[in-house]
Amino acid sequence: MRLAVYNVENLFDRAKAMNLETWEDGRPVLEKFAALNALLGEVTYTPADRRKMADLIVELGMEKSDTGPFVILRRNRGGLLKRPSTGGVEITASGRADWVGSLELRDEPINEHAMLNTARVIRDLKADVLGVVEAESRPVLKAFSDEILASVGGTPFRHVMLIDGNDERGIDVGLMSCPQFPIGRMRSHVDDRLSDGSDRITFSRDCPEFELTTPAGNRLLVMVNHFKSKGFGGKAESDRRRKAQATRVAEIVKERLAEGWDHIAVIGDLNDTPDSDPLSPLLKHGGMTDAFTHPAFDDGGYKGTYGLCNPGNKIDYLLLSPNLIDKVEKGGVIRTGMWPGSRPKRWDTYEELKRPQDAASDHAALWVDLDI
C-alpha cells in the first residue's frame, strides 16, 4: 500500500492574509489578528487592553467599518465599541460578557491554476491512504476529491474524513483512502490540555487517530498532525507549544504500542527540523523513525520539504513505528507542484505552473510504499 502526506494549503478558499504573494506579506496581519482576538476574549478589559484593542482595530483597517481588507468584526448583540466622528475607535465594553460576536479572517478563492495543480499532485501521488494538512472542511475535501481531482484524471477517494480542529482559520487535518482501505474508528484530541497548569489546549489543530484495515487484514493507525508554526508569535512560545505537542504525540504512540498496535504512522507538517529541540520528544525519544532516512527513500536530491527545500526547510514527515519502518519498500517526494525558483530552476514542474502564485503548495508531497 502507498501512504502519503501533503500540506495542500487550502483547496478552495483561504484567508486573504495567507493568500498574498509571500508569507511575510501576510504575517503582520495574522499577528495583529491573533493579538486582537486574544484581547477580545478576556473576561475583563483593563484600560490598557481597551487602548490596545482600539489601536489594533485601526491597524487592521476597521476604523470606519467592521469590515476590513483582511478581517471582519462580527457584532451580534451588546456594545463593544463606538467610532467617534473625529476618528479613531473607542472600546466601550468592560469585558467579554458585554457583547456577543466574533473576529474572523476574510476568505477569498484560491487561484484556479493553483487548485488544479494541487489536484495534479494528488493524482500523481497514487496514494492508497493520504493524510491532508490545511483542508477547510470534510465537505470541501470530499468535493475536491470528487470534482477537481477527477477533472485532472485522478481517481476520487472513496473514504474522506476530517474532524474540525482548534484553528479558527479553517486549516484542519484529514484523511482520504481508497475502497480497499476503509476508515474504521476515529479518535480526536482537540480537548487535550497542556500539563503546565494553564488549561490551554495542546494541539493547534488536532491529532486525530484514524484506524484502517488493509486488504491483507493488517491494522494501521494513522495520526495526522499540523504543529504550531513559527509564522507568528514569539519564538520561545512557539517552540514551547511544538515541544508540548511532540511530547503528547509521543505519549499517545507509547500508549497505542502498549495496546498492541504494531503499525503506527504519525504524518503531517510538524513545522520544525529533525534536529530541533521541540521535536526531540517524538523524533529522538518517541521510538518513531522518519521515512526520509530510510535507505530506499529517494529525496529527489533535496533534504527539505518546504520552500526551496533546503535542509533547514525539512518540516513535513512520515514517522513510522519500529514494525512499520521494517515494511518500507520504497518512498519519495513529489515537488512538481512547487515553485522551483529561477536562479537556477531546481526541479521540473507542471507546464501549467508559470508563476509562484500558480504553485499547488509551498510544501512537497511525501509517499512511502509499505508491505502490509
N, C-alpha and C positions, 0 to 999 in steps of 0.2 A: 504494500500500500504506500501511497505517497502522502506525507504530512507536510503542510506548508503554512507559512505565516506571512501576512502582508499588511503594512500600515497604509491604508488607502487614502488617508487624509480627507475623509468625507466623500460621498458619492454623488449627491445631487445638490445639496445646499451646504454652505459653510459660512461661519461668521465672517462678515466683511473684513473685520480687522485681521483675520487669519488668511484672507484671500488676496492680500496685497502682494506686490512683486517679490518682496523678501520678508522673512520672519522679522528682521529688525525693524521694518516699517510698521508692523502691527504690534510689536512688543509694548510700546508705551501705552497704547490704548488698552491692552489686556491687563497691564499692571494697574492702571487707574481704575478700570472696571472692577478688578479684584479688591482694590483698596476701598472703593466706594461701597461695594456690596457687603464687605465685612463691617463697615461702619453702620450701614443701614440696618444690619442685623443685631446691633447691640440693644440690650434691654433698655438702657438709659443713655441718652445723648448728652454728653457734657458740652459746655460752651466750646471747648477746643474741637470736639467731634463735629459740632454743627458748623463751625468755621471751615473745617477741612472738607466736610461734605459739600458745602456750598462751592468751595474752590474747585473740587473735582467735577461737580456738575457743570460748571462753566467750562473747565478744561476739556470736558467730553462733548462740548458743543451743544449743551442743553440750557443755555442761559435764557433763551427766548421760548423754548418749547420742550416738551417731554420727549420729543423725538430728535436725537442727534444723528450725525452721519454714521456712527457705528453702534450706538447704544440707544435703547428705549427704556424710559422710566414709566412703568405702568402703575397708575394710582387709581385703585378701585373705590376705596372709601377712606374717610378720615382726612386729616390735614397733615401734610408733610412739609410743604414749602409755599412761599409766595415769591413772586417776581416783581419787585418794585419798578415803577415807571422810570426811575432814574438809572435802572440797570442792575445787574448782579442777581444773586439768589439769596434768599433768607430762609433758613430752616426753622419752621415753627413747631415741629413735633418735639416732644421731650423724650420720646423713646419709641421702640418698635410697636408697642401696643396702640399708639395713637393713629396709625394708618394701616391700610391693607393694600398690598400691591407687590411689585417685584421690579428688579432691574434685569434687563435682558440684552444680550448681544444681538444685533441685527444680522440677518442672514441674506445671502444672495446666491443665485445659481452658480454652480461650478461651470467653468469653461467646458463647452461641449467636446472639444478635442481632448481635453484632459480626462473627461469622463470615459470617452471611448478608448483612450489609451490605457486607462485603468482596467477596462474590460479585456483588452488585448493581453495585458499581463496575466490576468487570472485565467484567460483561455490557454495561454502558453504554459502556465504552471502545470496544468493537467493534474491537479491535486484531487485525491480522494477525500481528504479532510483538510479544510482550510480555516485557520484562525484569522479573523479580520479585526484590525485595530482602527479606530476612528470611523465607525459607521453610525449614522444618525439614529436608526431605529430598526426593529425587525421588519416592519412593512417596507421601509426603504431598501433594506438589504435584500429582501425577497423580490421586490420589483426590479432591482438592479440585476439580480441573477436571472430572473425570468425574461426580462425585456432587453436590457442593454448587453448583457453577456451573450445572449442568444443572437443579437443583431450583428456581432462580430464573428459569429461562427463557433462560439463556445457552447458547452453543454450546461444548461441550468442545473443547479444543485437541487436535489430532492428535499433535503433537510436543511432548514435555515433557522437558527435560533440566536437571539440576542436578549439579554436581560438588562433593563435600564440600570445604569450605574449612578455614580455620585456627581459626575461632571455636568455643570449647568450649561456648557457649550454644546451639548449633544454629541459628544465624541465617545462612544461606548465601544465595547469589545464583544465579538460574537463568533459563531462557528457555523460553517456550512459543510455539508458532507453529501456524498453520492448515495444512491439507493442501497448499496451493499454495506454501508456503514451508518446504520441508524443511530440517532442520538437517544440515549436512554435517560437515566436520572440526571438531574442538574442540581447544583448547589451554589447559592450566591453567598458572597462575603461582603456585601455592601455595608452591613452594620458592624463589622469587626471594628474594635476600638483600640487606640494606642494604649500601651501599657504604662505610660508615663503619668497617669492620673489626670490627664487633661480631658478625657472623654471624647477626644476628637476621633473622627473616622480614620481608619488605617489607609484604605485604598482610594486613590484619586478617582478611579472609575469603579472597578470591581476586580475580583479574582474568581470568576465563575469556574466551576468544575463541571466538565461535560464527560459523561460516561458513554463510551461507544463499544460496539461489538464488531469484530472483523468477520469476514466470511469463514475464516478458519475456526471461529469460535473463541478467539482470544479477546480479553477485555483491555481497553485502552482508556486511560484517564487523561484528559487534556485540560490544562488550566491556561486561560488566555489572560494576558496582563498588559497594562499600559501604566508604567510607573510615573511618579511625579517628574515633570520636565525641569530642565534648567532654564526654561524660557523666561520666566518672570518670578519675582520674589527673591529674597536673599539667598546666597549660595549655601550658607550654613543651614538654614531652614530646609531648603530643597534637598540637600544631602541627607539631613536627618530623616525627612519623610521617606526618601528612597530606601534608606537603610532599614527603617521600620517596616516598609513594605517587603523588602527582600527577606527580612527576618521572619515575618509572618508567613510568607510563601514557603520558606524552608521548614517552618513548623508544620504546615499543612502537609507538605510532602512526606515528612517524617511520620506523621500520623497515618497517612494512607499506606505507606510502605509497611507499617506495623499491622495494618488491617489486611495485608496480603496482596496489595496491588503491585504487580511486577512491572507493568508497563505504564509509566507516567511521563508526560511531556509538559513542561512549562514553556509557553511560547509567547512572543509578543515583543513590544517596544519597551525596553527597560530604561531607556534614557540615560545610560551611563556605560562606561567601557569595562571590559573584562577585568582589568587590573584595579578598578576603583574600590575604595573602601566601602561606599554604600552598598555595592552588590556582593561584597565578600561573604556575608552570611549565607547567600544562596549559591554563588559560584565557587567559593573556596571551601565552605564548610557544610554545604547543603546536600552533598552526595550526588549532585547532578553534573552532567558533562555537556559542554557546548558542542553541538554537532559540527560547528565551524572548525573545530580542532581535529575532527576525525580524518584519518588518512585518505578515506575515499570521498571526502568533501572537496569540491572544486570551488574556490572563492572567486574565480574569474580574474585573478591577478591583482585583486584589491582586498585589503584587510577590513575595510569599512563597509557599512551598510546604509549610510545616510550622506546626503550632500554629494561631495565629490569622492566619497568612500575612502578617505584617508584613514589610517589606523585609529586616529583619535575620534573617528565617527563610527565606530563599531558599537551600535546601540540596539540592534534587533537580534533576537535569539530564538533558537530551538534547543532547549535544555532537556536532556533525556536521562531517565533513571538508569542505574547500572545495567539491568537486564535489557533495557530498551536500546541503549547505545551499542550493545553487542549485536543487535539485529539490523544495524545500519548496513545497507548495501552500497549506496552512493548518495550524494547530495550536491546541491549547487545553489547559485544565485542568479536571479533574473534582474538585469538592470536596463533592459531595453525601453522601459517606460520612464527612466530618469533622465534629467538633463545632463549631458555628458561633459559640459564645459566646452571651451573652444580653443584653448591655447595650452596644450593640444586637446583635441576631442578624445575622451578617454575610452569610450565604448560605442558600439553601434546601437542605434535606436530605431524605433519605428519611423517609417517615412513620414508619418503624419506629425511627428514631434519636431517642429521647426523653430520653436522659441521656448524659453523657460516656462512661460505660462501654460504651455500645452503638455507639460510633464504630467504623467499619471500621478506621481507622488515624488517626494524627496527621498523616499525610502526604497530600498531594494526588496524584492520578494525572495524568501528563503524556502528551500524544499529539501526533503530527505526521503529516500525510499527505505522502507522497513520491511523485513521479512517476518511479518506476524499475521 
